[in-house]
Amino acid sequence: MLDPDYIQQSMKNDGRVVMSGVIFDTDKATIRKESDTAIKLIAEFLQSKPELQVYIVGHTDSKGSYEHNLSLSSWHAKIVAESLSNNHQISTEGIKPVGVADIAPITTNNVDSGRAQNRRIETVEQK
């Protein structure tokens, strides 16, 4: 789960944060209520750094076609960006949603546990 120290360190050291705790209904662009805490923590971080511009990046596992996964990951990123803007007053000029489908896995897609890790949202610093 996300916490403020992890967010600070990840952005400082890696230029990105995996937004663990952001969950969607399977194969849908419907964000689950239990994602609220993770989104709120990212919003608080972004509010503390109003000059920071970030990408909200949606990732999927490799099930389904590339085209479908690209569309789904784009919707996931858009929904999170909208939540940050609408519910937490983060400027839309500072966040850009981007979907990348399954082209940047963090582990194997050959097992359920790997696919679960690859389905994620990341906040990535724009350079």
PyMOL CGO cylinders between C-alpha atoms (Angstrom):
from pymol import cmd
from pymol.cgo import CYLINDER

trace = [
    CYLINDER, 0.00, 0.00, 0.00, 1.11, 3.55, -0.62, 0.3, 1, 1, 1, 1, 1, 1,
    CYLINDER, 1.11, 3.55, -0.62, 2.35, 5.84, 2.10, 0.3, 1, 1, 1, 1, 1, 1,
    CYLINDER, 2.35, 5.84, 2.10, 3.73, 9.41, 1.94, 0.3, 1, 1, 1, 1, 1, 1,
    CYLINDER, 3.73, 9.41, 1.94, 7.36, 8.37, 2.57, 0.3, 1, 1, 1, 1, 1, 1,
    CYLINDER, 7.36, 8.37, 2.57, 7.26, 5.76, -0.19, 0.3, 1, 1, 1, 1, 1, 1,
    CYLINDER, 7.26, 5.76, -0.19, 5.80, 8.29, -2.62, 0.3, 1, 1, 1, 1, 1, 1,
    CYLINDER, 5.80, 8.29, -2.62, 8.46, 10.90, -1.77, 0.3, 1, 1, 1, 1, 1, 1,
    CYLINDER, 8.46, 10.90, -1.77, 11.34, 8.41, -2.07, 0.3, 1, 1, 1, 1, 1, 1,
    CYLINDER, 11.34, 8.41, -2.07, 10.08, 6.78, -5.26, 0.3, 1, 1, 1, 1, 1, 1,
    CYLINDER, 10.08, 6.78, -5.26, 9.61, 10.09, -7.02, 0.3, 1, 1, 1, 1, 1, 1,
    CYLINDER, 9.61, 10.09, -7.02, 12.99, 11.35, -5.83, 0.3, 1, 1, 1, 1, 1, 1,
    CYLINDER, 12.99, 11.35, -5.83, 14.93, 8.17, -6.65, 0.3, 1, 1, 1, 1, 1, 1,
    CYLINDER, 14.93, 8.17, -6.65, 13.02, 6.71, -9.61, 0.3, 1, 1, 1, 1, 1, 1,
    CYLINDER, 13.02, 6.71, -9.61, 10.93, 9.56, -11.01, 0.3, 1, 1, 1, 1, 1, 1,
    CYLINDER, 10.93, 9.56, -11.01, 7.84, 7.36, -10.71, 0.3, 1, 1, 1, 1, 1, 1,
    CYLINDER, 7.84, 7.36, -10.71, 5.49, 5.78, -8.22, 0.3, 1, 1, 1, 1, 1, 1,
    CYLINDER, 5.49, 5.78, -8.22, 3.54, 2.57, -8.66, 0.3, 1, 1, 1, 1, 1, 1,
    CYLINDER, 3.54, 2.57, -8.66, 0.10, 3.48, -7.34, 0.3, 1, 1, 1, 1, 1, 1,
    CYLINDER, 0.10, 3.48, -7.34, -0.58, 0.22, -5.54, 0.3, 1, 1, 1, 1, 1, 1,
    CYLINDER, -0.58, 0.22, -5.54, -4.08, 0.20, -4.22, 0.3, 1, 1, 1, 1, 1, 1,
    CYLINDER, -4.08, 0.20, -4.22, -5.69, 1.60, -7.37, 0.3, 1, 1, 1, 1, 1, 1,
    CYLINDER, -5.69, 1.60, -7.37, -8.02, -1.16, -8.51, 0.3, 1, 1, 1, 1, 1, 1,
    CYLINDER, -8.02, -1.16, -8.51, -10.46, -1.45, -11.41, 0.3, 1, 1, 1, 1, 1, 1,
    CYLINDER, -10.46, -1.45, -11.41, -13.25, -3.88, -12.13, 0.3, 1, 1, 1, 1, 1, 1,
    CYLINDER, -13.25, -3.88, -12.13, -11.95, -6.65, -14.37, 0.3, 1, 1, 1, 1, 1, 1,
    CYLINDER, -11.95, -6.65, -14.37, -11.69, -5.59, -18.01, 0.3, 1, 1, 1, 1, 1, 1,
    CYLINDER, -11.69, -5.59, -18.01, -13.59, -2.36, -17.31, 0.3, 1, 1, 1, 1, 1, 1,
    CYLINDER, -13.59, -2.36, -17.31, -12.76, 1.29, -16.79, 0.3, 1, 1, 1, 1, 1, 1,
    CYLINDER, -12.76, 1.29, -16.79, -14.64, 1.34, -13.50, 0.3, 1, 1, 1, 1, 1, 1,
    CYLINDER, -14.64, 1.34, -13.50, -12.44, 2.32, -10.58, 0.3, 1, 1, 1, 1, 1, 1,
    CYLINDER, -12.44, 2.32, -10.58, -13.25, 0.61, -7.29, 0.3, 1, 1, 1, 1, 1, 1,
    CYLINDER, -13.25, 0.61, -7.29, -14.08, 2.55, -4.14, 0.3, 1, 1, 1, 1, 1, 1,
    CYLINDER, -14.08, 2.55, -4.14, -11.11, 0.98, -2.31, 0.3, 1, 1, 1, 1, 1, 1,
    CYLINDER, -11.11, 0.98, -2.31, -8.83, 2.99, -4.61, 0.3, 1, 1, 1, 1, 1, 1,
    CYLINDER, -8.83, 2.99, -4.61, -9.78, 6.26, -2.89, 0.3, 1, 1, 1, 1, 1, 1,
    CYLINDER, -9.78, 6.26, -2.89, -6.98, 6.12, -0.31, 0.3, 1, 1, 1, 1, 1, 1,
    CYLINDER, -6.98, 6.12, -0.31, -4.21, 5.59, -2.88, 0.3, 1, 1, 1, 1, 1, 1,
    CYLINDER, -4.21, 5.59, -2.88, -5.54, 8.37, -5.11, 0.3, 1, 1, 1, 1, 1, 1,
    CYLINDER, -5.54, 8.37, -5.11, -5.83, 10.71, -2.12, 0.3, 1, 1, 1, 1, 1, 1,
    CYLINDER, -5.83, 10.71, -2.12, -2.19, 10.06, -1.15, 0.3, 1, 1, 1, 1, 1, 1,
    CYLINDER, -2.19, 10.06, -1.15, -0.98, 10.82, -4.68, 0.3, 1, 1, 1, 1, 1, 1,
    CYLINDER, -0.98, 10.82, -4.68, -3.16, 13.94, -4.72, 0.3, 1, 1, 1, 1, 1, 1,
    CYLINDER, -3.16, 13.94, -4.72, -1.62, 15.14, -1.44, 0.3, 1, 1, 1, 1, 1, 1,
    CYLINDER, -1.62, 15.14, -1.44, 1.85, 14.61, -2.89, 0.3, 1, 1, 1, 1, 1, 1,
    CYLINDER, 1.85, 14.61, -2.89, 0.96, 16.51, -6.06, 0.3, 1, 1, 1, 1, 1, 1,
    CYLINDER, 0.96, 16.51, -6.06, -0.62, 19.32, -4.03, 0.3, 1, 1, 1, 1, 1, 1,
    CYLINDER, -0.62, 19.32, -4.03, 2.65, 19.68, -2.12, 0.3, 1, 1, 1, 1, 1, 1,
    CYLINDER, 2.65, 19.68, -2.12, 4.54, 20.05, -5.42, 0.3, 1, 1, 1, 1, 1, 1,
    CYLINDER, 4.54, 20.05, -5.42, 2.32, 22.25, -7.63, 0.3, 1, 1, 1, 1, 1, 1,
    CYLINDER, 2.32, 22.25, -7.63, 5.16, 22.83, -10.11, 0.3, 1, 1, 1, 1, 1, 1,
    CYLINDER, 5.16, 22.83, -10.11, 5.52, 19.08, -10.78, 0.3, 1, 1, 1, 1, 1, 1,
    CYLINDER, 5.52, 19.08, -10.78, 4.00, 17.76, -13.99, 0.3, 1, 1, 1, 1, 1, 1,
    CYLINDER, 4.00, 17.76, -13.99, 3.31, 14.04, -14.24, 0.3, 1, 1, 1, 1, 1, 1,
    CYLINDER, 3.31, 14.04, -14.24, 2.00, 11.36, -16.52, 0.3, 1, 1, 1, 1, 1, 1,
    CYLINDER, 2.00, 11.36, -16.52, -0.66, 9.07, -15.11, 0.3, 1, 1, 1, 1, 1, 1,
    CYLINDER, -0.66, 9.07, -15.11, 0.26, 5.83, -16.88, 0.3, 1, 1, 1, 1, 1, 1,
    CYLINDER, 0.26, 5.83, -16.88, -2.10, 2.89, -17.23, 0.3, 1, 1, 1, 1, 1, 1,
    CYLINDER, -2.10, 2.89, -17.23, -0.66, -0.61, -17.66, 0.3, 1, 1, 1, 1, 1, 1,
    CYLINDER, -0.66, -0.61, -17.66, -2.39, -3.92, -18.37, 0.3, 1, 1, 1, 1, 1, 1,
    CYLINDER, -2.39, -3.92, -18.37, -1.37, -7.55, -18.40, 0.3, 1, 1, 1, 1, 1, 1,
    CYLINDER, -1.37, -7.55, -18.40, -0.93, -9.34, -21.72, 0.3, 1, 1, 1, 1, 1, 1,
    CYLINDER, -0.93, -9.34, -21.72, -4.34, -11.04, -21.82, 0.3, 1, 1, 1, 1, 1, 1,
    CYLINDER, -4.34, -11.04, -21.82, -6.41, -9.76, -24.72, 0.3, 1, 1, 1, 1, 1, 1,
    CYLINDER, -6.41, -9.76, -24.72, -5.30, -8.02, -27.88, 0.3, 1, 1, 1, 1, 1, 1,
    CYLINDER, -5.30, -8.02, -27.88, -2.84, -5.16, -27.88, 0.3, 1, 1, 1, 1, 1, 1,
    CYLINDER, -2.84, -5.16, -27.88, -5.52, -2.81, -29.24, 0.3, 1, 1, 1, 1, 1, 1,
    CYLINDER, -5.52, -2.81, -29.24, -7.95, -3.75, -26.48, 0.3, 1, 1, 1, 1, 1, 1,
    CYLINDER, -7.95, -3.75, -26.48, -5.27, -3.40, -23.79, 0.3, 1, 1, 1, 1, 1, 1,
    CYLINDER, -5.27, -3.40, -23.79, -4.17, -0.03, -25.16, 0.3, 1, 1, 1, 1, 1, 1,
    CYLINDER, -4.17, -0.03, -25.16, -7.73, 1.25, -25.02, 0.3, 1, 1, 1, 1, 1, 1,
    CYLINDER, -7.73, 1.25, -25.02, -8.31, -0.17, -21.53, 0.3, 1, 1, 1, 1, 1, 1,
    CYLINDER, -8.31, -0.17, -21.53, -5.03, 1.19, -20.13, 0.3, 1, 1, 1, 1, 1, 1,
    CYLINDER, -5.03, 1.19, -20.13, -5.81, 4.60, -21.64, 0.3, 1, 1, 1, 1, 1, 1,
    CYLINDER, -5.81, 4.60, -21.64, -9.23, 4.61, -19.97, 0.3, 1, 1, 1, 1, 1, 1,
    CYLINDER, -9.23, 4.61, -19.97, -7.72, 3.58, -16.64, 0.3, 1, 1, 1, 1, 1, 1,
    CYLINDER, -7.72, 3.58, -16.64, -5.21, 6.44, -16.80, 0.3, 1, 1, 1, 1, 1, 1,
    CYLINDER, -5.21, 6.44, -16.80, -7.94, 8.89, -17.82, 0.3, 1, 1, 1, 1, 1, 1,
    CYLINDER, -7.94, 8.89, -17.82, -10.25, 7.83, -14.96, 0.3, 1, 1, 1, 1, 1, 1,
    CYLINDER, -10.25, 7.83, -14.96, -7.46, 8.28, -12.37, 0.3, 1, 1, 1, 1, 1, 1,
    CYLINDER, -7.46, 8.28, -12.37, -6.50, 11.68, -13.83, 0.3, 1, 1, 1, 1, 1, 1,
    CYLINDER, -6.50, 11.68, -13.83, -10.15, 12.75, -13.72, 0.3, 1, 1, 1, 1, 1, 1,
    CYLINDER, -10.15, 12.75, -13.72, -10.42, 11.64, -10.10, 0.3, 1, 1, 1, 1, 1, 1,
    CYLINDER, -10.42, 11.64, -10.10, -7.31, 13.65, -9.20, 0.3, 1, 1, 1, 1, 1, 1,
    CYLINDER, -7.31, 13.65, -9.20, -8.73, 16.70, -10.94, 0.3, 1, 1, 1, 1, 1, 1,
    CYLINDER, -8.73, 16.70, -10.94, -12.40, 16.44, -9.97, 0.3, 1, 1, 1, 1, 1, 1,
    CYLINDER, -12.40, 16.44, -9.97, -12.09, 15.12, -6.43, 0.3, 1, 1, 1, 1, 1, 1,
    CYLINDER, -12.09, 15.12, -6.43, -8.75, 16.60, -5.32, 0.3, 1, 1, 1, 1, 1, 1,
    CYLINDER, -8.75, 16.60, -5.32, -8.42, 19.83, -7.31, 0.3, 1, 1, 1, 1, 1, 1,
    CYLINDER, -8.42, 19.83, -7.31, -5.23, 18.80, -9.12, 0.3, 1, 1, 1, 1, 1, 1,
    CYLINDER, -5.23, 18.80, -9.12, -4.78, 20.99, -12.19, 0.3, 1, 1, 1, 1, 1, 1,
    CYLINDER, -4.78, 20.99, -12.19, -5.37, 19.15, -15.45, 0.3, 1, 1, 1, 1, 1, 1,
    CYLINDER, -5.37, 19.15, -15.45, -2.40, 21.06, -16.85, 0.3, 1, 1, 1, 1, 1, 1,
    CYLINDER, -2.40, 21.06, -16.85, -0.12, 19.16, -14.46, 0.3, 1, 1, 1, 1, 1, 1,
    CYLINDER, -0.12, 19.16, -14.46, -1.32, 15.65, -15.23, 0.3, 1, 1, 1, 1, 1, 1,
    CYLINDER, -1.32, 15.65, -15.23, -1.43, 13.83, -18.54, 0.3, 1, 1, 1, 1, 1, 1,
    CYLINDER, -1.43, 13.83, -18.54, -3.09, 10.40, -18.77, 0.3, 1, 1, 1, 1, 1, 1,
    CYLINDER, -3.09, 10.40, -18.77, -1.35, 7.86, -21.00, 0.3, 1, 1, 1, 1, 1, 1,
    CYLINDER, -1.35, 7.86, -21.00, -2.09, 4.19, -21.64, 0.3, 1, 1, 1, 1, 1, 1,
    CYLINDER, -2.09, 4.19, -21.64, 0.69, 1.81, -22.64, 0.3, 1, 1, 1, 1, 1, 1,
    CYLINDER, 0.69, 1.81, -22.64, -1.15, -1.53, -22.69, 0.3, 1, 1, 1, 1, 1, 1,
    CYLINDER, -1.15, -1.53, -22.69, 1.16, -4.41, -21.82, 0.3, 1, 1, 1, 1, 1, 1,
    CYLINDER, 1.16, -4.41, -21.82, 4.43, -3.12, -23.29, 0.3, 1, 1, 1, 1, 1, 1,
    CYLINDER, 4.43, -3.12, -23.29, 6.16, -2.36, -19.96, 0.3, 1, 1, 1, 1, 1, 1,
    CYLINDER, 6.16, -2.36, -19.96, 5.58, -5.28, -17.59, 0.3, 1, 1, 1, 1, 1, 1,
    CYLINDER, 5.58, -5.28, -17.59, 7.37, -5.33, -14.26, 0.3, 1, 1, 1, 1, 1, 1,
    CYLINDER, 7.37, -5.33, -14.26, 7.29, -9.12, -14.11, 0.3, 1, 1, 1, 1, 1, 1,
    CYLINDER, 7.29, -9.12, -14.11, 6.14, -12.13, -16.13, 0.3, 1, 1, 1, 1, 1, 1,
    CYLINDER, 6.14, -12.13, -16.13, 2.67, -12.34, -17.60, 0.3, 1, 1, 1, 1, 1, 1,
    CYLINDER, 2.67, -12.34, -17.60, 2.86, -16.14, -17.58, 0.3, 1, 1, 1, 1, 1, 1,
    CYLINDER, 2.86, -16.14, -17.58, 1.32, -16.55, -14.11, 0.3, 1, 1, 1, 1, 1, 1,
    CYLINDER, 1.32, -16.55, -14.11, -1.67, -14.98, -12.35, 0.3, 1, 1, 1, 1, 1, 1,
    CYLINDER, -1.67, -14.98, -12.35, 0.46, -13.26, -9.71, 0.3, 1, 1, 1, 1, 1, 1,
    CYLINDER, 0.46, -13.26, -9.71, 2.63, -11.64, -12.39, 0.3, 1, 1, 1, 1, 1, 1,
    CYLINDER, 2.63, -11.64, -12.39, -0.36, -10.47, -14.40, 0.3, 1, 1, 1, 1, 1, 1,
    CYLINDER, -0.36, -10.47, -14.40, -1.83, -8.94, -11.23, 0.3, 1, 1, 1, 1, 1, 1,
    CYLINDER, -1.83, -8.94, -11.23, 1.36, -6.91, -10.66, 0.3, 1, 1, 1, 1, 1, 1,
    CYLINDER, 1.36, -6.91, -10.66, 1.46, -5.78, -14.28, 0.3, 1, 1, 1, 1, 1, 1,
    CYLINDER, 1.46, -5.78, -14.28, -2.06, -4.34, -14.08, 0.3, 1, 1, 1, 1, 1, 1,
    CYLINDER, -2.06, -4.34, -14.08, -1.18, -1.03, -12.48, 0.3, 1, 1, 1, 1, 1, 1,
    CYLINDER, -1.18, -1.03, -12.48, -1.26, 2.74, -12.57, 0.3, 1, 1, 1, 1, 1, 1,
    CYLINDER, -1.26, 2.74, -12.57, 1.97, 4.72, -12.23, 0.3, 1, 1, 1, 1, 1, 1,
    CYLINDER, 1.97, 4.72, -12.23, 2.60, 8.40, -11.62, 0.3, 1, 1, 1, 1, 1, 1,
    CYLINDER, 2.60, 8.40, -11.62, 5.65, 9.33, -13.71, 0.3, 1, 1, 1, 1, 1, 1,
    CYLINDER, 5.65, 9.33, -13.71, 7.46, 12.65, -13.58, 0.3, 1, 1, 1, 1, 1, 1,
    CYLINDER, 7.46, 12.65, -13.58, 7.49, 14.52, -16.90, 0.3, 1, 1, 1, 1, 1, 1,
    CYLINDER, 7.49, 14.52, -16.90, 10.96, 15.69, -17.82, 0.3, 1, 1, 1, 1, 1, 1,
]
cmd.load_cgo(trace, "trace")
